[in-house]
């Protein structure tokens, strides 16, 4: 019994002492992301709204106009330029996985429509919707903008490298 108390007491002292030490490096915070814009965007204080992002593969280009200024659109723009791959998903959208998840804090959900580029928070991917029949509002689906292109053009983005880059800012 005495040995058990000695071991328990020693463990408590070690854990208490460990809690009193300071971290070796600077503290990090994941609650807020301060997005910096790519060279085509004047500054992080500029509005993302109206920015045009071009997705290009070979001779095919699909332009997306960013329609809102929120943490998710700003974080997305801060990642550009990017090289992505696009694939078909469920006969409703073309999707692409981003290298990391975007900041979604204070970004509103949406009820997607055909022609929308969205960010799906749980999976960390963007999606070009072309058949939203039966899809409703979700807090997890964040509207980034609308694209100017056909389903045929979206299909030509599949199977190879796709470059996403800012081509214009309002």
C-alpha positions as CSV (number, residue, x, y, z in Angstrom):
1,X,0.0,0.0,0.0
2,X,2.8,2.4,0.9
3,X,4.5,1.7,-2.4
4,X,1.3,2.5,-4.3
5,X,1.0,5.8,-2.5
6,X,4.6,6.6,-3.2
7,X,4.2,5.9,-7.0
8,X,0.9,7.9,-7.2
9,X,2.5,10.8,-5.3
10,X,5.6,10.9,-7.5
11,X,3.4,10.8,-10.6
12,X,1.3,13.7,-9.3
13,X,4.5,15.8,-8.6
14,X,5.9,15.1,-12.1
15,X,2.6,16.1,-13.8
16,X,2.3,19.2,-11.6
17,X,5.8,20.3,-12.5
18,X,5.2,19.7,-16.2
19,X,2.2,22.0,-16.1
20,X,4.4,24.8,-14.7
21,X,6.9,24.9,-17.6
22,X,6.6,27.3,-20.5
23,X,6.4,26.2,-24.1
24,X,9.6,26.0,-26.0
25,X,8.2,27.9,-29.1
26,X,5.8,30.6,-29.7
27,X,2.1,29.9,-29.0
28,X,0.0,29.1,-32.0
29,X,-3.6,29.8,-32.6
30,X,-5.8,28.0,-35.0
31,X,-9.0,29.9,-34.2
32,X,-8.3,32.8,-36.6
33,X,-6.4,32.8,-39.9
34,X,-5.0,36.0,-41.2
35,X,-5.2,35.5,-44.9
36,X,-2.7,37.3,-47.1
37,X,-3.8,37.9,-50.7
38,X,-1.8,36.8,-53.7
39,X,0.2,39.4,-55.7
40,X,-2.9,40.2,-57.9
41,X,-4.8,41.3,-54.8
42,X,-3.9,44.7,-53.4
43,X,-4.0,43.8,-49.7
44,X,-5.8,41.7,-47.1
45,X,-8.0,44.7,-46.4
46,X,-9.2,44.6,-50.0
47,X,-12.6,43.1,-50.6
48,X,-12.5,39.6,-52.2
49,X,-15.9,40.3,-53.9
50,X,-15.6,40.7,-57.6
51,X,-12.2,38.9,-57.9
52,X,-12.0,36.6,-60.9
53,X,-10.3,33.2,-60.5
54,X,-9.4,31.3,-63.7
55,X,-9.2,27.5,-63.7
56,X,-7.2,26.4,-66.7
57,X,-6.3,23.0,-68.2
58,X,-4.8,22.9,-71.6
59,X,-7.0,25.0,-73.9
60,X,-9.9,25.0,-71.4
61,X,-10.6,27.9,-69.0
62,X,-13.4,28.4,-66.6
63,X,-13.7,31.7,-64.8
64,X,-15.2,32.1,-61.4
65,X,-16.3,35.5,-60.0
66,X,-16.0,35.6,-56.2
67,X,-19.3,37.0,-54.9
68,X,-18.8,37.5,-51.2
69,X,-16.1,38.8,-48.9
70,X,-15.8,36.4,-45.9
71,X,-13.0,34.5,-44.2
72,X,-13.4,31.5,-46.5
73,X,-13.2,33.4,-49.8
74,X,-10.2,35.4,-48.4
75,X,-8.4,32.2,-47.3
76,X,-9.1,30.5,-50.7
77,X,-7.7,33.5,-52.5
78,X,-4.6,33.5,-50.3
79,X,-3.7,30.0,-51.5
80,X,-3.6,31.0,-55.2
81,X,-2.0,30.2,-57.5
82,X,-2.6,26.4,-57.1
83,X,-2.3,23.3,-59.2
84,X,-5.3,21.0,-58.6
85,X,-6.9,17.9,-60.0
86,X,-10.7,17.9,-60.8
87,X,-12.9,14.9,-60.8
88,X,-16.6,14.0,-61.2
89,X,-18.7,13.5,-58.1
90,X,-22.1,12.0,-57.9
91,X,-23.3,13.3,-61.3
92,X,-23.9,16.7,-59.7
93,X,-20.5,18.5,-59.4
94,X,-16.9,18.5,-60.3
95,X,-14.7,18.6,-57.2
96,X,-11.2,19.3,-56.3
97,X,-9.4,18.6,-53.0
98,X,-7.5,21.6,-51.6
99,X,-4.1,21.2,-49.9
100,X,-5.6,22.3,-46.6
101,X,-8.9,23.2,-45.0
102,X,-10.1,26.8,-45.3
103,X,-11.1,29.1,-42.4
104,X,-14.9,28.9,-42.2
105,X,-15.4,31.0,-39.1
106,X,-18.2,33.6,-39.6
107,X,-18.8,32.4,-43.2
108,X,-22.4,31.7,-44.0
109,X,-23.7,28.4,-45.3
110,X,-25.6,28.3,-48.6
111,X,-28.3,26.8,-50.7
112,X,-26.2,26.0,-53.8
113,X,-27.5,26.6,-57.4
114,X,-26.2,25.4,-60.7
115,X,-23.2,27.5,-61.7
116,X,-21.9,27.9,-58.1
117,X,-18.4,27.2,-56.9
118,X,-18.7,26.1,-53.3
119,X,-16.4,25.0,-50.5
120,X,-17.6,21.9,-48.6
121,X,-16.1,22.3,-45.1
122,X,-16.2,18.7,-43.9
123,X,-14.1,17.4,-46.8
124,X,-12.1,20.5,-47.5
125,X,-12.9,20.5,-51.2
126,X,-14.3,23.0,-53.7
127,X,-17.1,22.0,-56.0
128,X,-18.4,23.3,-59.3
129,X,-22.2,22.5,-59.1
130,X,-24.0,21.8,-62.3
131,X,-27.0,19.8,-61.0
132,X,-28.3,20.9,-57.6
133,X,-31.8,19.4,-58.0
134,X,-32.8,18.2,-54.5
135,X,-29.8,19.8,-52.7
136,X,-30.8,22.3,-50.0
137,X,-29.3,24.7,-47.6
138,X,-26.3,23.6,-45.5
139,X,-24.1,25.4,-43.0
140,X,-21.2,23.3,-44.3
141,X,-21.6,24.4,-47.9
142,X,-20.0,27.8,-48.3
143,X,-20.7,29.8,-51.5
144,X,-17.4,31.1,-53.0
145,X,-18.7,32.4,-56.4
146,X,-20.3,31.6,-59.7
147,X,-18.6,30.2,-62.7
148,X,-18.9,31.0,-66.4
149,X,-18.8,27.7,-68.2
150,X,-20.7,24.6,-69.4
151,X,-20.7,21.1,-68.1
152,X,-18.6,20.1,-71.1
153,X,-16.0,22.7,-70.2
154,X,-15.9,21.4,-66.6
155,X,-15.5,17.9,-67.9
156,X,-12.4,19.0,-69.9
157,X,-10.8,20.1,-66.6
158,X,-10.8,16.4,-65.4
159,X,-7.8,14.1,-65.8
160,X,-4.9,16.5,-65.8
161,X,-3.4,19.4,-63.9
162,X,-5.6,22.4,-63.4
163,X,-4.2,25.8,-62.6
164,X,-6.3,28.1,-60.4
165,X,-5.1,31.7,-60.4
166,X,-6.4,35.3,-59.9
167,X,-6.8,37.0,-63.2
168,X,-8.7,40.1,-62.1
169,X,-9.7,42.0,-59.0
170,X,-12.5,44.6,-59.0
